Structures are given as structure tokens and as C-alpha cells.
Amino acid sequence: MKVSIYLTNFGCFMKSDLLNNSIKILVINFLIIIISCSSPSEPQPQDIEIAKALAIKKLLLSSFDVPENQYPIFTNSTKKWVLTTSTSWTSGFYPGCLWYGYKLSGNAQLKNMAEQFTQGLFEEQYTTSHHDVGFMIFNSYGLGYKITGNESYKNVILQAAKSLSTRFNENVGCIQSWNGEFQVIIDNMMNLELLFWASKNGGDSTYYKMAVSHANKTIQNHIREDGSSFHVVHYDPETGDVMRKRTAQGYSDNSTWARGQAWGIYGFTMCYRETGNIEYLNTAVKMADYYISHLPEDSIPYWDFNLPENYERDFKDASAATIALSGLIELNSYVNSSTYENVINNTFNSLINYYIITESSKSGIIDHCAYHANDPNPDYWDSATIWGDYYFLEALDRINAD
Ligand code: GLY
């Protein structure tokens, strides 16, 4: 708890009737004014422990809801997980949650579950049809390797990097996110970690250059002067020229989709860690400053930073908050900013007190995420999401390591 104490010296003049209206009495009062809570208090260690215990419990309970070879993605109106196959962009997050659950608790059942659901993604190492192979394999096999050192995971991660690298286009200097036209989304910054890792762990050294080139192009074409971001950039695959900038999940082409901004903060912070390039640190800071200056009081953003006033679909996206939280914890370890510290504290307090799902009957850990607020299906507007849970667990782990 940070409490600011101000000592104030008040001097005031009063007229006194008792002294025949002629004497001015100087009254000097020394007052101590304590103004408390000028900045958000740190989450109390016991609150963090309660949140962790609750998260572990929810992960153990998920064994009743998630059958083998199926992967949770978001909750629907019944408050239960909607399940997908291993091919979904989100499939790596559930094994990733289980790995973090195991790391935070040492629980053997969670380790078994993590191994089982990681193994279920084995074939995905060969995915070349979209960029999400990074999310899928690095958050499952990659995290499992970091935690256990299981050597058999290494080749899977290296193969996944090879698959991702097939989507790099020399003319554009980027990895193609989606098919059809050559489209790159800001989310793709997250997949670069797989390439950096592979280039340092026996993979092709060109992976490093691809990741750097992609990050540089993203600074050029996705990030606006004020630190906000475009969601999607279309390139000409022959000339590398920018054809169009637009949104897919944000409010409008020129608005800033909150989760995209969070992917960028996290992604450029990671790129700085992997390269030491100060331009990536500056970009992460610029994006973080935009994000922070557009937050509401509880530090959990609305799904887009440019929603019109009184807009009907005014949902929060707590998954953007968990991604940004985890990214800001790392970013703050490089820049040591009291502003970032306050936002980290406020975000944690809001998530732990208002967004965490306490009911055992409901799936997931963090509620009120907006998967796709523009979608006609209301199930996509306001729910738990598996990536929101993943980055919350990562933030608990990162704050643990502090
Ligand atoms: N990467 C897809 C999303 O954030 O919804």
C-alpha cells in the first residue's frame, strides 16, 4: 500500500469581536493532512495466493469438462467451455495453462494433464496453413520444455519454427498471417518468439533474421505515430507495397483494437528481450503508454479504444488486460516506471476482485473477455477465454518471480 503524506502549513487571518474589532489575530495552524491511496495498492500477497489456489482448483476441475483431444476456446451462455480440435489457433493455450498450473503448484495431476494435452498437438508442428503454429506449439511444447527440459519436445518446437518460416515472404519481409491476400495482423508479433527460440536452439539462423525483419516491418506499417496500432495490413506479395490497412476484430479500420494493442506491447517487449534492440523497447513503451492513457478506472480496457460514446456493445476485454499485464510486468523490469507499476497493481486488483470466476460450476478463470465483439453471435461478446486464462496464469507466475 502506497500512502502519500503531505505536511501542510496553513496561515489564516481572522477578525475577533472580543478584541473590539481591531486586532487581527494571526492563527497559524499546522495541520497534517493524510491523503491516502494516491496510487493503487499492490495486490496483497494473500490475494495473489487465493487467486492462485482458485486457478489451480479450476484447472483440476477442467478435467471433467475437457475430453481427450479436445481443446477449450471460450465459454458460451451455459458458462461452460466450447471445445475445438487441435487445429484451432487457441489449442496451445489449454496445455499452456496446465503447465503454468503445474509450475505454480507442483500438482502431479496437472503435470499429467499438461503432458497429455501437449501430446495431442503433435501433428500441429507441421501446420503451414496459417501463422498460429507459433501460439499452438510454443505455449504447449515450448512452455513444457522450459519447465521440464523434456528433450523430446525440442524437435517438435524446431519443426514448428520450420513450418512457420515457410510463410515468410522476402519481398514483403513478413510472415503471412492469413491466406488469400497477403495479410499480416498485429497478433503475429507473438509468433516471433518461436523463431527466436529456434534460432538459438539448433534451428536455422535465418529464423532470427525473419523475426527481426517482421518486427521492423510491423513498426513501419502497423504502429501509428501516437503508439496506437492497426489490426491488419495487406501487402503486395510481389513488390512488398502496403495495399490496405484495416481492422478485422476492432471497431473500425482507424480505431485501435484493445487486444491487438496488448499483443503489440507483449510482442515488442519480447523482441527487445531476444535482440537487445532499443527500437523494440521504445516501441513497446510507446504502445504501452497509448494503452495506459486509454484505460478506464479499473484498468480493464473496453474491447476497442475508440468506441463511440454510449455505444451499445460496450464490453470489456479482460483477455487484453491479462496479455498487457503479463507484457507490462516484463516491460517494467526493463524500464522501472511507477506508472507501469500502478497499472500492474490496478489490473491485478481488478482481475482478482471482480473478473475472476469463483463458481466451481462455471468453466474458466477470468470472465468478461471479448473474443469478437463485432460478431453477430452473442457468445463471442463477453465470456471467459482460454488465452485470457493463460496470460493471467503467466502474470501470476511472473509476479511470483519478482
Ligand atoms: N489472435 C486472434 C485473437 O486475438 O482473437
Boltz pocket constraint, residues with backbone or C-beta under 6 A from the ligand:
constraints:
  - pocket:
      binder: B
      contacts: [[A, 89], [A, 187], [A, 249], [A, 259], [A, 371]]
      max_distance: 6.0
